[in-house]
Structures are given as structure tokens and as C-alpha cells.
């Protein structure tokens, strides 16, 4: 049983499962049926989940239309769907945190990465979801009511020091690249691992420049604060930090994910260059999820916050996209204006993606 950053003990699992039950009750208390105001926002806004594994669907062998159906039910416009190249070689360490369990065979992670790209191609052809590679295509999908997918990869562990593989990934449709995940690589340090590079490496700087050239969004989720600082200096484009929460979040409370939270300074570094920070869904209820969003807004401003659920197989507040209107309802009832909710649902990301896509 895993969650972003940690394989859960039985106690952790029970705690999170109880939180999920509380989330359902909380959602029902917010609105049995979402109000006209909620649907007015959802009709107008291009809504994007900035990081998802589609409740574990991305790890499956077969494809179905379940993801598209949930998005339609919840009026969610698009998802940034991430596969995980280091998946075959990570597992529980002695401290319970996800990490390297064995050394990959030569070329193993690249081959696995290519197989997942093939799987995404099948999802697009058979799963009722439209792949979009530009902001204009995303806006067109919204106008036509087509559930959309922005292709994402969580970690550059498929590169094997071959920079040309980034352009290969771009040609296969990837538009978001996260630099590090859960195993050491030659790009930089990740939050839950041993610090070996003290930031971004020389090769990592080349990766940043190449992604800038290609017009691919750089995701610094999982990167240490020092690495994020170096990436912010190296990039000519705004950054995404797709899924996290504020360090010491009162809304989350005590959490096995504390090592993956980010400090106020860390958050401000991302926002300073026009970046966006997605807030994950690991909160005990919709109301607390909204509080977690508010915590980040209070630090970086509403123009730099988004929703990046990290929806996967572990319990969470938005495990079913059909419940997405309840989050919007909670945001509106908490005092956010419809305009600000629209920005956080997707407007901020569209601005970032447009900026990244412009020629360097």
C-alpha cells in the first residue's frame, strides 16, 4: 500500500482510510448536489488536475474508458497523466519511505518508459480520452466537451545520460517532465533521498535548457529546495511544482508525507518566476483540502496555486473525479471568488503552459 513518498504501514493505511471516509461525509455535507454557481465555474474554466496516476490506472496493463467517464461525470476538463519510469526498482526501505530496492539492469528503465508510452497511445485510441499537446488544443477539447490528457512523465530516470531522449519523448506527446522521483539520478537530489549532488548537476542544467528549447513544462516536484533553487536559476521559463502541500500544514495535520511538503521559501522560489504549485488531495476531507489550498495561497498568492491531486491507489479526498464539483463547491463556500477558483482550477496552468511553449 503506497502513497506519494511512502509505503504505508497498517496503522497509516487505517488512518488514511478513515480520513477518506470523513472526506466522503464532508463532501456530502458540503452539497448533496452542487449548486448552479459550481457548474457556472466548471462550464467556464478549463480545469486541469496537474498531476495524476488516475487511481492507479496508469500502472495497469489494459485500458478502459473509466478515466474519461469519471472526468465527464465531474466536469473535469483535463488531467496531466504521469507514468513512473523508476517504478520497477522502487519499494519500501527500512524507514518505510519509497526508495531504490535494486539497481536497474542496463536500459531497463528506458524500455519500461517506452512501454508506458505505447500504453498511453492505446489509452488515447481506445479509452475515450483526447491527447492534447498545445494550449489551443486543450481549449478546443474544452469547447467540444472532450476529456483531455496532457502527457507527463514523473522522473528523468529513462534518460541514461542521453539528452536526445527528451526530444524523442516530446515527439511521443510528452509535455510535462518531472526531473527527479525516488531514485538517485544524474540530474539532482530528491526530497526523500540522500543528498549527493547538493542541487542541480551540470547534466541537469543541460536537461533544463533542452526542455526550455523544446517548450516542455519542467516539474520540480520531489526536488530538494536546493535543487529547486538551482533549477530556478537555470531555467528561462516558469516552473511547475505539481503536487505537494505547505510544510507543517495544519490542514493536513500529522502526516507520513511531511518530508514531501515544501517550505514557504521553497514555494516562493517557484512562484517568483511565474510558476504554479499544485496541492495534492491527501487531506482529511474536502473542507480541509480547501484549507490546504488556502495555506499555499496565503504564501504565494492565488495566481500561483493549482490542483494536483496525485490521485492514485491510496486513499485520498478526491479518489473519484465524479466528486470534483464538491471541491469547487468547497472553494466557493470558503470565500474564494469564482474568478479565483477558475484561476486555480486551470487558468494559472494555462498561463504557465503558454509561457513555456513560446520559443526561447
C-alpha positions as CSV (number, residue, x, y, z in Angstrom):
1,X,0.0,0.0,0.0
2,X,1.7,3.2,-1.1
3,X,1.2,6.9,-1.2
4,X,3.3,9.7,-2.6
5,X,6.6,9.4,-0.8
6,X,5.9,6.4,1.5
7,X,4.6,2.9,1.6
8,X,2.1,2.8,4.3
9,X,2.1,0.7,7.5
10,X,-1.2,-0.8,8.5
11,X,-1.7,2.0,11.0
12,X,-1.0,4.6,8.4
13,X,-3.4,2.9,6.0
14,X,-6.2,2.7,8.5
15,X,-5.7,6.4,9.4
16,X,-5.9,7.4,5.8
17,X,-8.9,5.2,5.1
18,X,-10.7,6.8,8.0
19,X,-9.8,10.2,6.5
20,X,-11.2,9.1,3.2
21,X,-14.5,8.1,4.9
22,X,-14.5,11.5,6.6
23,X,-13.9,13.1,3.2
24,X,-17.0,11.4,1.8
25,X,-19.1,12.6,4.7
26,X,-17.6,16.0,4.4
27,X,-18.4,16.1,0.7
28,X,-22.0,15.1,1.2
29,X,-22.3,17.8,3.9
30,X,-21.0,20.4,1.5
31,X,-23.6,19.7,-1.1
32,X,-25.8,16.7,-2.0
33,X,-25.9,18.2,-5.4
34,X,-23.5,21.0,-6.4
35,X,-25.0,24.4,-6.8
36,X,-25.6,26.4,-10.0
37,X,-22.6,28.5,-9.1
38,X,-20.3,25.5,-9.1
39,X,-21.4,24.4,-12.6
40,X,-21.1,28.0,-13.8
41,X,-17.4,27.9,-12.8
42,X,-16.9,24.5,-14.4
43,X,-18.6,25.5,-17.6
44,X,-16.3,28.5,-17.9
45,X,-13.0,27.3,-16.5
46,X,-10.6,24.9,-18.2
47,X,-10.0,22.7,-15.2
48,X,-6.8,20.7,-15.0
49,X,-5.5,18.1,-12.5
50,X,-1.8,19.0,-12.6
51,X,-0.6,15.5,-11.5
52,X,-2.4,12.2,-11.5
53,X,-2.0,8.5,-11.9
54,X,-5.7,8.1,-12.5
55,X,-6.3,6.0,-9.4
56,X,-3.6,3.6,-10.4
57,X,-4.9,3.2,-14.0
58,X,-1.5,4.4,-15.4
59,X,0.1,1.3,-13.9
60,X,-2.3,-1.2,-15.5
61,X,-1.8,-3.5,-18.4
62,X,-5.2,-2.9,-20.1
63,X,-7.1,0.2,-20.9
64,X,-10.6,1.3,-20.4
65,X,-12.8,4.4,-20.6
66,X,-13.1,4.7,-16.8
67,X,-10.8,7.8,-16.6
68,X,-12.8,9.6,-19.3
69,X,-16.1,8.6,-17.7
70,X,-15.1,10.0,-14.3
71,X,-13.9,13.2,-15.9
72,X,-17.2,13.7,-17.7
73,X,-19.1,13.0,-14.6
74,X,-17.1,15.6,-12.6
75,X,-16.8,18.2,-15.4
76,X,-13.0,18.0,-15.2
77,X,-11.5,19.3,-18.5
78,X,-8.1,17.7,-18.4
79,X,-5.6,15.6,-16.5
80,X,-1.8,15.6,-16.5
81,X,-1.3,11.9,-16.6
82,X,2.1,10.7,-15.3
83,X,3.8,7.4,-15.7
84,X,6.8,6.5,-13.5
85,X,10.0,5.2,-15.1
86,X,11.6,4.2,-11.8
87,X,8.6,2.1,-10.8
88,X,10.2,-1.3,-11.4
89,X,13.1,-0.7,-9.0
90,X,11.5,1.2,-6.0
91,X,9.9,-0.2,-2.9
92,X,9.9,0.1,0.9
93,X,13.1,1.0,2.6
94,X,13.8,0.2,6.3
95,X,12.4,3.6,7.3
96,X,9.2,2.9,5.3
97,X,9.9,5.5,2.7
98,X,9.9,4.6,-1.0
99,X,13.4,4.3,-2.5
100,X,15.7,2.2,-4.6
101,X,15.5,-1.6,-3.9
102,X,17.8,-2.8,-6.6
103,X,19.9,-1.5,-9.4
104,X,18.2,-1.4,-12.7
105,X,19.5,-3.5,-15.5
106,X,21.2,-1.6,-18.3
107,X,18.4,0.0,-20.4
108,X,15.6,-1.4,-18.2
109,X,14.1,1.9,-17.2
110,X,14.2,3.3,-20.7
111,X,12.5,0.1,-22.1
112,X,9.8,0.4,-19.4
113,X,9.3,4.0,-20.2
114,X,8.8,3.2,-23.9
115,X,6.2,0.5,-23.0
116,X,4.3,3.1,-21.0
117,X,4.3,5.5,-23.9
118,X,2.8,2.7,-26.0
119,X,0.2,2.1,-23.3
120,X,-0.8,5.8,-23.4
121,X,-1.2,5.5,-27.2
122,X,-3.6,2.7,-26.6
123,X,-5.5,4.7,-24.0
124,X,-5.9,7.5,-26.5
125,X,-7.1,5.2,-29.2
126,X,-9.4,3.1,-27.0
127,X,-10.2,4.9,-23.8
128,X,-12.2,7.9,-25.0
129,X,-9.7,10.5,-23.9
130,X,-8.0,13.1,-26.2
131,X,-4.3,13.8,-26.0
132,X,-3.6,17.5,-26.3
133,X,-0.1,18.9,-26.9
134,X,-0.8,22.7,-27.1
135,X,-2.9,25.2,-25.1
136,X,-5.0,25.7,-28.2
137,X,-5.8,22.0,-28.4
138,X,-6.8,22.0,-24.8
139,X,-9.1,24.9,-25.2
140,X,-10.6,23.2,-28.3
141,X,-11.2,20.0,-26.3
142,X,-12.9,22.0,-23.6
143,X,-15.2,23.7,-26.1
144,X,-16.1,20.3,-27.6
145,X,-16.6,18.6,-24.3
146,X,-13.8,16.1,-24.9
147,X,-12.0,14.8,-21.8
148,X,-8.3,15.7,-22.4
149,X,-5.0,14.3,-21.3
150,X,-1.6,16.1,-21.1
151,X,1.1,13.6,-21.2
152,X,3.5,13.6,-18.3
153,X,6.5,11.6,-17.0
154,X,7.4,11.5,-13.4
155,X,11.2,11.4,-13.2
156,X,14.0,11.5,-15.8
157,X,15.4,8.1,-14.9
158,X,14.8,6.9,-18.5
159,X,17.5,9.2,-19.9
160,X,20.6,7.3,-19.1
161,X,22.6,10.5,-19.8
162,X,21.2,10.6,-23.4
163,X,19.8,14.2,-23.8
164,X,18.3,13.3,-27.2
165,X,15.7,11.1,-25.4
166,X,14.0,14.3,-24.3
167,X,13.2,15.2,-27.9
168,X,12.1,11.7,-28.5
169,X,9.7,11.9,-25.6
170,X,8.4,15.3,-26.9
171,X,7.7,13.7,-30.3
172,X,5.7,11.0,-28.5
173,X,3.5,13.7,-26.9
174,X,5.0,14.4,-23.5
175,X,4.6,18.0,-22.5
176,X,5.5,17.8,-18.8
177,X,8.7,16.3,-17.4
178,X,9.5,15.9,-13.7
179,X,13.2,15.9,-13.1
180,X,13.5,13.5,-10.1
181,X,11.4,11.0,-8.3
182,X,12.5,8.3,-5.9
183,X,15.9,7.0,-7.1
184,X,19.3,8.8,-7.4
185,X,19.9,10.1,-10.9
186,X,22.5,12.3,-12.6
187,X,20.2,15.4,-12.6
188,X,19.8,16.4,-8.9
189,X,18.7,15.5,-5.4
190,X,15.2,14.4,-4.4
191,X,13.5,15.2,-1.1
192,X,13.3,11.8,0.5
193,X,16.7,10.6,-0.6
194,X,20.3,11.1,0.4
195,X,21.7,14.4,-0.8
196,X,24.6,13.6,-3.1
197,X,24.7,16.5,-5.6
198,X,23.8,19.5,-3.4
199,X,21.5,20.8,-6.0
200,X,21.3,20.6,-9.8
201,X,24.2,18.8,-11.7
202,X,25.9,20.1,-14.8
203,X,24.0,17.5,-16.8
204,X,20.8,18.6,-15.1
205,X,21.4,22.1,-16.3
206,X,21.6,20.8,-19.8
207,X,18.3,19.0,-19.3
208,X,16.7,22.2,-18.1
209,X,18.0,24.1,-21.2
210,X,16.8,21.4,-23.5
211,X,13.3,21.3,-22.0
212,X,13.2,25.1,-22.3
213,X,14.1,24.8,-26.0
214,X,11.5,22.1,-26.7
215,X,8.8,24.1,-24.9
216,X,8.2,21.3,-22.3
217,X,7.0,22.2,-18.8
218,X,9.6,21.4,-16.1
219,X,8.1,19.9,-12.9
220,X,10.2,20.3,-9.8
221,X,8.0,18.1,-7.6
222,X,10.1,15.8,-5.4
223,X,13.2,18.0,-5.9
224,X,15.0,19.3,-2.8
225,X,14.8,23.0,-2.0
226,X,18.5,23.4,-3.1
227,X,17.8,21.7,-6.4
228,X,14.7,23.8,-7.0
229,X,16.8,26.9,-6.3
230,X,19.3,25.8,-9.0
231,X,16.6,25.0,-11.5
232,X,15.0,28.4,-11.0
233,X,18.4,30.0,-11.8
234,X,19.0,27.8,-14.8
235,X,15.5,28.0,-16.5
236,X,14.3,30.7,-18.8
237,X,10.7,29.5,-18.3
238,X,8.3,29.3,-15.4
239,X,8.3,26.1,-13.3
240,X,5.6,23.7,-12.2
241,X,5.6,22.0,-8.8
242,X,2.8,19.7,-9.5
243,X,1.9,18.0,-6.2
244,X,2.7,19.0,-2.6
245,X,1.5,20.9,0.4
246,X,2.9,23.6,2.7
247,X,5.4,22.5,5.3
248,X,3.7,22.0,8.6
249,X,0.3,22.2,7.1
250,X,-2.3,22.4,9.8
251,X,-4.9,21.3,7.3
252,X,-3.1,18.0,6.7
253,X,-2.2,17.5,10.3
254,X,0.3,14.8,11.3
255,X,1.2,13.0,8.1
256,X,3.6,10.4,6.8
257,X,4.1,12.8,3.9
258,X,5.8,15.5,5.9
259,X,9.1,15.1,4.1
260,X,7.3,15.9,0.8
261,X,5.9,19.2,2.0
262,X,7.6,22.4,1.0
263,X,8.7,25.4,3.0
264,X,7.4,28.9,2.4
265,X,10.8,29.9,0.9
266,X,10.7,26.8,-1.4
267,X,7.2,27.8,-2.6
268,X,8.1,31.4,-3.2
269,X,11.1,30.4,-5.4
270,X,8.7,28.6,-7.7
271,X,6.2,31.4,-7.7
272,X,8.8,34.1,-8.3
273,X,9.4,33.1,-11.9
274,X,5.7,32.8,-12.7
275,X,5.4,29.2,-11.6
276,X,2.4,27.2,-10.2
277,X,2.2,24.8,-7.2
278,X,-0.4,22.1,-7.3
279,X,-1.9,21.0,-4.0
280,X,-2.5,17.2,-3.6
281,X,-5.6,15.6,-2.2
282,X,-4.2,13.9,0.9
283,X,-6.3,15.8,3.4
284,X,-9.0,14.5,5.9
285,X,-12.0,15.9,4.0
286,X,-12.9,18.4,1.3
287,X,-13.1,21.3,3.8
288,X,-9.5,20.6,5.0
289,X,-8.4,20.2,1.4
290,X,-9.6,23.7,0.7
291,X,-7.8,24.9,3.9
292,X,-4.6,23.4,2.4
293,X,-5.1,25.3,-0.8
294,X,-5.7,28.5,1.3
295,X,-2.5,27.9,3.2
296,X,-0.5,28.0,-0.1
297,X,-2.4,31.0,-1.4
298,X,-1.6,32.9,1.7
299,X,2.1,32.3,0.9
300,X,2.4,32.8,-2.9
301,X,-0.9,34.3,-4.0
302,X,-3.8,32.9,-5.9
303,X,-2.1,33.3,-9.3
304,X,0.5,30.6,-8.4
305,X,-1.7,27.8,-7.0
306,X,-3.4,24.9,-8.7
307,X,-4.9,21.5,-8.0
308,X,-2.5,18.5,-8.5
309,X,-4.2,15.6,-6.7
310,X,-1.6,12.9,-7.2
311,X,-4.7,10.6,-7.4
312,X,-3.5,7.0,-7.1
313,X,-4.4,3.8,-5.4
314,X,-4.0,5.1,-1.8
315,X,-6.9,6.8,0.0
316,X,-7.4,10.4,-0.7
317,X,-10.0,13.1,-0.7
318,X,-10.7,13.1,-4.5
319,X,-10.2,9.5,-5.4
320,X,-13.1,9.7,-7.9
321,X,-13.3,12.5,-10.4
322,X,-17.1,12.4,-10.3
323,X,-16.6,14.2,-6.9
324,X,-14.7,17.1,-8.4
325,X,-17.6,19.6,-8.2
326,X,-17.5,19.1,-4.4
327,X,-14.0,20.6,-4.3
328,X,-15.2,23.6,-6.4
329,X,-18.2,23.9,-4.1
330,X,-15.9,23.9,-1.0
331,X,-13.6,26.5,-2.6
332,X,-16.5,28.9,-3.3
333,X,-18.1,28.4,0.1
334,X,-14.8,29.1,1.8
335,X,-14.8,32.6,0.3
336,X,-12.8,32.3,-2.9
337,X,-14.3,34.2,-5.7
338,X,-15.5,32.4,-8.9
339,X,-12.7,34.2,-10.7
340,X,-10.0,33.0,-8.3
341,X,-11.4,29.4,-8.3
342,X,-11.2,29.5,-12.1
343,X,-7.5,30.6,-11.9
344,X,-6.6,27.7,-9.5
345,X,-8.6,25.1,-11.4
346,X,-6.7,25.7,-14.6
347,X,-6.2,29.3,-15.6
348,X,-2.9,29.6,-13.8
349,X,-1.6,26.4,-15.5
350,X,-2.8,27.6,-19.0
351,X,-0.8,30.8,-18.5
352,X,2.3,28.8,-17.5
353,X,2.0,26.4,-20.3
354,X,1.5,29.2,-22.8
355,X,4.7,30.9,-21.5
356,X,6.7,27.7,-21.6
357,X,5.5,26.9,-25.2
358,X,6.7,30.2,-26.6
359,X,10.1,30.0,-28.5
360,X,13.1,30.7,-26.3
